Amino acid sequence: MSEVANVPTAIGGAQYAGMIRSAANALLNQKDLINRLNVYPVPDGDTGSNMSMTMKPAGDLNGQTSSLSECADKVASLFLRAARGNSGVILSLFFRGLAKGFKGVTEAGTAEVVAAFEKGVKEAYKAVQYPREGTILTVMRSCTEIETEGLDLLGLFDRMYDAAADMLEKTPDMLPVLKQAGVVDSGGRGFLEILYGMRAYLKGAPVESESKAETKESADFASFDPASIENPYCTECIITKNPEYTKEGSVEKLRKFVLSMGDSVVFAEDSEIVKIHVHTKDPGKVLSEALKFGSLYTVKVENMQNQHSELIENQSAESEKPAAEETTPAVAEPVEEYGFVAVTMGDGMRSVFEDLGVAGFVSGGQTMNPSTEQLVEAVLQIPAKNVFIFPNNSNICLVAEQVRRFVEDRNVFVIPTKSVPQGISALMQFDPDASAEDNRQTMLEAMKAVKTLDMTYAAHDSTVDGESVTCGQILGLVEHKVRYVADSQAECMEKMLPELEGASYITVFYGSDVSEEEANETLAFLQSKAPDTEIALLSGGQPLYYYVISVE
């Protein structure tokens, strides 16, 4: 039994909201650490960011007076809409399971919490087609495999936390890639922080956000005209410097560029990172320029005009209309038969999809994953009865699958494309005279006929298949798995040549970090090695990846 004074004997809506806010803050405070633990499938790391952004709406739970059942339903809905990446979807479905467990319950004691956690774990497992031991799922499950007899609420969370911590330490023995890198599972580490935050609330010392400054007074936001915001996008990022820019002051060119792009500029650097804050009209240009000097470690872009509308809504006691209704784009009437939504990064890749009939676009890709709500909004703006979504990234497929939960007035089909080449290949087989189901089956088959090669770089030191990888080295990926490690782009391309053997058609998309001259040199090299193969070179404009290559 617990010896801490004033521990609640039951959890109601207000207590649950407090536990969730504390958990979200604990997760946010350790986000960067969790990102650094994320080494699979490539050493880039975004699990902490995805989980933290999924739980970000916890700040909307202030002043909860509803029952536990109603509060849990609200939490589940908020988190599923905000879910980003596989880890975020898994986490949101865990909380949806908790909501199912608390259905119709005004207050929950130990037995009800245990039963709800079991449902949460069950829902989370449903999200993954082939669950692997050693992941966040394993850590979640360990909380339901403990002895609970005689425990009060705090005792229960003490024991669940200890069980999760013990299981987390065992994850490297379950996933070889974790043992090679010398880390525990990043998602499991994030879930441990969530338990820590919940437990801290029960102890009477909820976790506060380390980056949140308290404000005693509130401005009159309604007196401010949002149209006067000349640079509406608050853009923040941290760049891990490329080796050639580790000397302090070596990124002066980047500082001057950021200064020219807007106002409210904060620019700080040390030997390893650059931190940028700027209010700008074009966040894409800021991020593209930053990528010339290193890799994106964290990114946040917010529309301050939308934030202003929300602040007015929160401040007004007279208005009964939810803020979301004011900021949600108009829903298009589904009058056409077919429409498409694609997730892309880079103007060149977007142009290719536009040529294939795609009208709805969501910006996203590796380390920059869109939320479920963003995809829902994009689907609802397509005036079609049948809308196909092309995630074009394995970490977005699971998020896309959740869209159907929120869209009722049209059919949504997710073609689980894991790369841009797969998306293009699938779209090229679309037949406007065929049924939606026939098109779905045809496109599923078409996406399997293309092989995708990527060339990027290691964002930090790691180990891949027993081979040490140093930050800044060039990585060659085959179907999103690291197969080649090199010290230059040219060396990596040469190592990847066997992957092109037997190809009848090759499309090379070069990224924002590759000049047209460099891209043409690469094209000439490939043509010399495969003279009988048709090779097309296109400017993809994608960040992070020097080249994305489609092999058919």
Secondary structure, DSSP 4 states (H G I P E B T S, - for coil): ---STT--SSB-HHHHHHHHHHHHHHHHHTHHHHHHH--SSSTT--HHHHHHHHHGGGGGGTT--S-HHHHHHHHHHHHHHH-BHHHHHHHHHHHHHHHHHTTT-SSB-HHHHHHHHHHHHHHHHHT-SS--TTSHHHHHHHTTSS--TT--HHHHHHHHHHHHHHHHHHHHHH-HHHHHHT---HHHHHHHHHHHHHHHHHTT-PPPPTTPPP-SS---GGGS-GGG-SS-EEEEEEEEEPGGG-STTTTHHHHHHHHHTEEEEEEEE-SSEEEEEEEES-HHHHHHHHTTTEEEEEEEEEEHHHHHHHHHHHH-SS--S-HHHHHSPPPPP--EEEEEEEEE-SHHHHHHHHHTT--EEEE-BTTBPPBHHHHHHHHHTS-EEEEEEE--SHHHHHHHHGGGGT--SSEEEE----SHHHHHHHHTT--TTS-HHHHHHHHHHHHTT-EEEEEEE-SS-EEETTEEE-TT-EEEEETTEEEEEESSHHHHHHHTGGGGTT-SEEEEEE-TTS-HHHHHHHHHHHHHH-TTSEEEEEE---SS-SEEEEE-
